[in-house]
Amino acid sequence: MFASLSHAARRRLLALSGALLAVCGVLVWWLVPFGSSAPSGSVTFSTGVPTGVYQRYGELLKQALAEDLPEVSVKLTDSEGSQQNLARVASGEADFTVATADAVAQYQRERKPGFERLRGCARLYDDYVQLVVRKRSSLQTVQDLRGLRVGVGQDGSGVRLIADRVLAAAGLTPAKDVQAVSAGIDTMPGLLENGRLDAFFWSGGLPTQAVQALSERFQIRLIPLDAAMVDRLHDLGEETRHYRSAVIPADAYARAQDGRPIETLAVANLLVTTVEADTDLVEGFTRTVIRSRDRIGGQVHPAQLVDLRTAVYTEPLPLHEGARRYYRSVKP
């Protein structure tokens, strides 16, 4: 039959056949999932102490991941904070976590187990250092803490790391010049309220619910940490370069601040995994972090500051290839 057609008709039929094959090819490419399948399995996310921002952020991110990556089961585990979080991920005890950039730099400098395996997925929001005292206290500076009972965070926390450094920058030796109390944000507010602490350090997003709740039932204020403090911190070593001057807005803790902004220092939080983490999984995690910003930020205000333009800067960690793939896919 084909042979009986005219030369022109055969050409038209061949062209039509080619077009149909091309269309079928596109439909097959669209309908059939070539390449890697959707991520699946179980992962562990190490968060932070109860009532801290890390834990609440982890809870809400888990909900968002359940919608975006339905085949991935996420288990949340409490922790003492950044330092313990990094150790867990580096050892394989956890798959993802949040940690401050200064804690990462310290972990790398000390060449702790698995430090070379750590990778960044996203720069999240900043933690602000908050030095909390009773409103009627005579304390005005960090130097005034000499000899007093000071909550410095738990041993494995980023709070402990930065509290020790702030004290050292003020000329105080944490082990000798203050009565350092190892406690987390879940207990320090109550200890201050009950007269068992004279002050406590906290480093977290604004506002931190535990500090907010304390300010609403008990009169507190924040001691400023000025730019000169940041300069002295930078003099302590290379890993302290991640601290920057910042301001706690006047309405962060309205009752505690009496309508005044407070000078302090800030450090970035990073979403952390390891180089071995599945590329598709990391890409999906990173996508959800960025897309869920407004939804999570409605309940955890610091999450509103997650920004696609800055999320790619995970220094001092190299960017994981899965995260890099996501950022390339959304690059204008």
Secondary structure as a PSIPRED ss2 file (coil, helix, strand):
# PSIPRED VFORMAT (PSIPRED V4.0)

   1 M C   1.000  0.000  0.000
   2 F C   1.000  0.000  0.000
   3 A C   1.000  0.000  0.000
   4 S C   1.000  0.000  0.000
   5 L C   1.000  0.000  0.000
   6 S C   1.000  0.000  0.000
   7 H H   0.000  1.000  0.000
   8 A H   0.000  1.000  0.000
   9 A H   0.000  1.000  0.000
  10 R H   0.000  1.000  0.000
  11 R H   0.000  1.000  0.000
  12 R H   0.000  1.000  0.000
  13 L H   0.000  1.000  0.000
  14 L H   0.000  1.000  0.000
  15 A H   0.000  1.000  0.000
  16 L H   0.000  1.000  0.000
  17 S H   0.000  1.000  0.000
  18 G H   0.000  1.000  0.000
  19 A H   0.000  1.000  0.000
  20 L H   0.000  1.000  0.000
  21 L H   0.000  1.000  0.000
  22 A H   0.000  1.000  0.000
  23 V H   0.000  1.000  0.000
  24 C H   0.000  1.000  0.000
  25 G H   0.000  1.000  0.000
  26 V H   0.000  1.000  0.000
  27 L H   0.000  1.000  0.000
  28 V H   0.000  1.000  0.000
  29 W H   0.000  1.000  0.000
  30 W H   0.000  1.000  0.000
  31 L H   0.000  1.000  0.000
  32 V C   1.000  0.000  0.000
  33 P C   1.000  0.000  0.000
  34 F C   1.000  0.000  0.000
  35 G C   1.000  0.000  0.000
  36 S C   1.000  0.000  0.000
  37 S C   1.000  0.000  0.000
  38 A C   1.000  0.000  0.000
  39 P C   1.000  0.000  0.000
  40 S C   1.000  0.000  0.000
  41 G E   0.000  0.000  1.000
  42 S E   0.000  0.000  1.000
  43 V E   0.000  0.000  1.000
  44 T E   0.000  0.000  1.000
  45 F E   0.000  0.000  1.000
  46 S E   0.000  0.000  1.000
  47 T C   1.000  0.000  0.000
  48 G C   1.000  0.000  0.000
  49 V C   1.000  0.000  0.000
  50 P C   1.000  0.000  0.000
  51 T C   1.000  0.000  0.000
  52 G C   1.000  0.000  0.000
  53 V H   0.000  1.000  0.000
  54 Y H   0.000  1.000  0.000
  55 Q H   0.000  1.000  0.000
  56 R H   0.000  1.000  0.000
  57 Y H   0.000  1.000  0.000
  58 G H   0.000  1.000  0.000
  59 E H   0.000  1.000  0.000
  60 L H   0.000  1.000  0.000
  61 L H   0.000  1.000  0.000
  62 K H   0.000  1.000  0.000
  63 Q H   0.000  1.000  0.000
  64 A H   0.000  1.000  0.000
  65 L H   0.000  1.000  0.000
  66 A H   0.000  1.000  0.000
  67 E H   0.000  1.000  0.000
  68 D H   0.000  1.000  0.000
  69 L C   1.000  0.000  0.000
  70 P C   1.000  0.000  0.000
  71 E C   1.000  0.000  0.000
  72 V E   0.000  0.000  1.000
  73 S E   0.000  0.000  1.000
  74 V E   0.000  0.000  1.000
  75 K E   0.000  0.000  1.000
  76 L E   0.000  0.000  1.000
  77 T E   0.000  0.000  1.000
  78 D C   1.000  0.000  0.000
  79 S C   1.000  0.000  0.000
  80 E C   1.000  0.000  0.000
  81 G C   1.000  0.000  0.000
  82 S H   0.000  1.000  0.000
  83 Q H   0.000  1.000  0.000
  84 Q H   0.000  1.000  0.000
  85 N H   0.000  1.000  0.000
  86 L H   0.000  1.000  0.000
  87 A H   0.000  1.000  0.000
  88 R H   0.000  1.000  0.000
  89 V H   0.000  1.000  0.000
  90 A H   0.000  1.000  0.000
  91 S H   0.000  1.000  0.000
  92 G C   1.000  0.000  0.000
  93 E C   1.000  0.000  0.000
  94 A C   1.000  0.000  0.000
  95 D C   1.000  0.000  0.000
  96 F E   0.000  0.000  1.000
  97 T E   0.000  0.000  1.000
  98 V E   0.000  0.000  1.000
  99 A E   0.000  0.000  1.000
 100 T E   0.000  0.000  1.000
 101 A H   0.000  1.000  0.000
 102 D H   0.000  1.000  0.000
 103 A H   0.000  1.000  0.000
 104 V H   0.000  1.000  0.000
 105 A H   0.000  1.000  0.000
 106 Q H   0.000  1.000  0.000
 107 Y H   0.000  1.000  0.000
 108 Q H   0.000  1.000  0.000
 109 R H   0.000  1.000  0.000
 110 E C   1.000  0.000  0.000
 111 R C   1.000  0.000  0.000
 112 K C   1.000  0.000  0.000
 113 P C   1.000  0.000  0.000
 114 G C   1.000  0.000  0.000
 115 F H   0.000  1.000  0.000
 116 E H   0.000  1.000  0.000
 117 R H   0.000  1.000  0.000
 118 L E   0.000  0.000  1.000
 119 R E   0.000  0.000  1.000
 120 G E   0.000  0.000  1.000
 121 C E   0.000  0.000  1.000
 122 A E   0.000  0.000  1.000
 123 R E   0.000  0.000  1.000
 124 L E   0.000  0.000  1.000
 125 Y E   0.000  0.000  1.000
 126 D E   0.000  0.000  1.000
 127 D E   0.000  0.000  1.000
 128 Y E   0.000  0.000  1.000
 129 V E   0.000  0.000  1.000
 130 Q E   0.000  0.000  1.000
 131 L E   0.000  0.000  1.000
 132 V E   0.000  0.000  1.000
 133 V E   0.000  0.000  1.000
 134 R E   0.000  0.000  1.000
 135 K C   1.000  0.000  0.000
 136 R C   1.000  0.000  0.000
 137 S C   1.000  0.000  0.000
 138 S C   1.000  0.000  0.000
 139 L C   1.000  0.000  0.000
 140 Q C   1.000  0.000  0.000
 141 T C   1.000  0.000  0.000
 142 V H   0.000  1.000  0.000
 143 Q H   0.000  1.000  0.000
 144 D H   0.000  1.000  0.000
 145 L H   0.000  1.000  0.000
 146 R C   1.000  0.000  0.000
 147 G C   1.000  0.000  0.000
 148 L C   1.000  0.000  0.000
 149 R E   0.000  0.000  1.000
 150 V E   0.000  0.000  1.000
 151 G E   0.000  0.000  1.000
 152 V C   1.000  0.000  0.000
 153 G C   1.000  0.000  0.000
 154 Q C   1.000  0.000  0.000
 155 D C   1.000  0.000  0.000
 156 G C   1.000  0.000  0.000
 157 S C   1.000  0.000  0.000
 158 G H   0.000  1.000  0.000
 159 V H   0.000  1.000  0.000
 160 R H   0.000  1.000  0.000
 161 L H   0.000  1.000  0.000
 162 I H   0.000  1.000  0.000
 163 A H   0.000  1.000  0.000
 164 D H   0.000  1.000  0.000
 165 R H   0.000  1.000  0.000
 166 V H   0.000  1.000  0.000
 167 L H   0.000  1.000  0.000
 168 A H   0.000  1.000  0.000
 169 A H   0.000  1.000  0.000
 170 A C   1.000  0.000  0.000
 171 G C   1.000  0.000  0.000
 172 L C   1.000  0.000  0.000
 173 T C   1.000  0.000  0.000
 174 P H   0.000  1.000  0.000
 175 A H   0.000  1.000  0.000
 176 K H   0.000  1.000  0.000
 177 D H   0.000  1.000  0.000
 178 V C   1.000  0.000  0.000
 179 Q E   0.000  0.000  1.000
 180 A E   0.000  0.000  1.000
 181 V E   0.000  0.000  1.000
 182 S C   1.000  0.000  0.000
 183 A C   1.000  0.000  0.000
 184 G C   1.000  0.000  0.000
 185 I C   1.000  0.000  0.000
 186 D C   1.000  0.000  0.000
 187 T C   1.000  0.000  0.000
 188 M H   0.000  1.000  0.000
 189 P H   0.000  1.000  0.000
 190 G H   0.000  1.000  0.000
 191 L H   0.000  1.000  0.000
 192 L H   0.000  1.000  0.000
 193 E H   0.000  1.000  0.000
 194 N C   1.000  0.000  0.000
 195 G C   1.000  0.000  0.000
 196 R C   1.000  0.000  0.000
 197 L C   1.000  0.000  0.000
 198 D C   1.000  0.000  0.000
 199 A E   0.000  0.000  1.000
 200 F E   0.000  0.000  1.000
 201 F E   0.000  0.000  1.000
 202 W E   0.000  0.000  1.000
 203 S E   0.000  0.000  1.000
 204 G E   0.000  0.000  1.000
 205 G C   1.000  0.000  0.000
 206 L C   1.000  0.000  0.000
 207 P C   1.000  0.000  0.000
 208 T C   1.000  0.000  0.000
 209 Q H   0.000  1.000  0.000
 210 A H   0.000  1.000  0.000
 211 V H   0.000  1.000  0.000
 212 Q H   0.000  1.000  0.000
 213 A H   0.000  1.000  0.000
 214 L H   0.000  1.000  0.000
 215 S H   0.000  1.000  0.000
 216 E H   0.000  1.000  0.000
 217 R H   0.000  1.000  0.000
 218 F C   1.000  0.000  0.000
 219 Q C   1.000  0.000  0.000
 220 I E   0.000  0.000  1.000
 221 R E   0.000  0.000  1.000
 222 L E   0.000  0.000  1.000
 223 I C   1.000  0.000  0.000
 224 P C   1.000  0.000  0.000
 225 L C   1.000  0.000  0.000
 226 D C   1.000  0.000  0.000
 227 A H   0.000  1.000  0.000
 228 A H   0.000  1.000  0.000
 229 M H   0.000  1.000  0.000
 230 V H   0.000  1.000  0.000
 231 D H   0.000  1.000  0.000
 232 R H   0.000  1.000  0.000
 233 L H   0.000  1.000  0.000
 234 H H   0.000  1.000  0.000
 235 D C   1.000  0.000  0.000
 236 L C   1.000  0.000  0.000
 237 G C   1.000  0.000  0.000
 238 E H   0.000  1.000  0.000
 239 E H   0.000  1.000  0.000
 240 T H   0.000  1.000  0.000
 241 R H   0.000  1.000  0.000
 242 H H   0.000  1.000  0.000
 243 Y C   1.000  0.000  0.000
 244 R E   0.000  0.000  1.000
 245 S E   0.000  0.000  1.000
 246 A E   0.000  0.000  1.000
 247 V E   0.000  0.000  1.000
 248 I E   0.000  0.000  1.000
 249 P C   1.000  0.000  0.000
 250 A C   1.000  0.000  0.000
 251 D C   1.000  0.000  0.000
 252 A C   1.000  0.000  0.000
 253 Y C   1.000  0.000  0.000
 254 A H   0.000  1.000  0.000
 255 R H   0.000  1.000  0.000
 256 A H   0.000  1.000  0.000
 257 Q H   0.000  1.000  0.000
 258 D C   1.000  0.000  0.000
 259 G C   1.000  0.000  0.000
 260 R C   1.000  0.000  0.000
 261 P C   1.000  0.000  0.000
 262 I E   0.000  0.000  1.000
 263 E E   0.000  0.000  1.000
 264 T E   0.000  0.000  1.000
 265 L E   0.000  0.000  1.000
 266 A E   0.000  0.000  1.000
 267 V E   0.000  0.000  1.000
 268 A E   0.000  0.000  1.000
 269 N E   0.000  0.000  1.000
 270 L E   0.000  0.000  1.000
 271 L E   0.000  0.000  1.000
 272 V E   0.000  0.000  1.000
 273 T E   0.000  0.000  1.000
 274 T E   0.000  0.000  1.000
 275 V C   1.000  0.000  0.000
 276 E C   1.000  0.000  0.000
 277 A C   1.000  0.000  0.000
 278 D C   1.000  0.000  0.000
 279 T H   0.000  1.000  0.000
 280 D H   0.000  1.000  0.000
 281 L H   0.000  1.000  0.000
 282 V H   0.000  1.000  0.000
 283 E H   0.000  1.000  0.000
 284 G H   0.000  1.000  0.000
 285 F H   0.000  1.000  0.000
 286 T H   0.000  1.000  0.000
 287 R H   0.000  1.000  0.000
 288 T H   0.000  1.000  0.000
 289 V H   0.000  1.000  0.000
 290 I H   0.000  1.000  0.000
 291 R H   0.000  1.000  0.000
 292 S C   1.000  0.000  0.000
 293 R H   0.000  1.000  0.000
 294 D H   0.000  1.000  0.000
 295 R H   0.000  1.000  0.000
 296 I H   0.000  1.000  0.000
 297 G H   0.000  1.000  0.000
 298 G C   1.000  0.000  0.000
 299 Q C   1.000  0.000  0.000
 300 V C   1.000  0.000  0.000
 301 H H   0.000  1.000  0.000
 302 P H   0.000  1.000  0.000
 303 A H   0.000  1.000  0.000
 304 Q H   0.000  1.000  0.000
 305 L H   0.000  1.000  0.000
 306 V C   1.000  0.000  0.000
 307 D C   1.000  0.000  0.000
 308 L H   0.000  1.000  0.000
 309 R H   0.000  1.000  0.000
 310 T H   0.000  1.000  0.000
 311 A H   0.000  1.000  0.000
 312 V C   1.000  0.000  0.000
 313 Y C   1.000  0.000  0.000
 314 T C   1.000  0.000  0.000
 315 E C   1.000  0.000  0.000
 316 P C   1.000  0.000  0.000
 317 L C   1.000  0.000  0.000
 318 P C   1.000  0.000  0.000
 319 L E   0.000  0.000  1.000
 320 H C   1.000  0.000  0.000
 321 E H   0.000  1.000  0.000
 322 G H   0.000  1.000  0.000
 323 A H   0.000  1.000  0.000
 324 R H   0.000  1.000  0.000
 325 R H   0.000  1.000  0.000
 326 Y H   0.000  1.000  0.000
 327 Y H   0.000  1.000  0.000
 328 R H   0.000  1.000  0.000
 329 S H   0.000  1.000  0.000
 330 V C   1.000  0.000  0.000
 331 K C   1.000  0.000  0.000
 332 P C   1.000  0.000  0.000
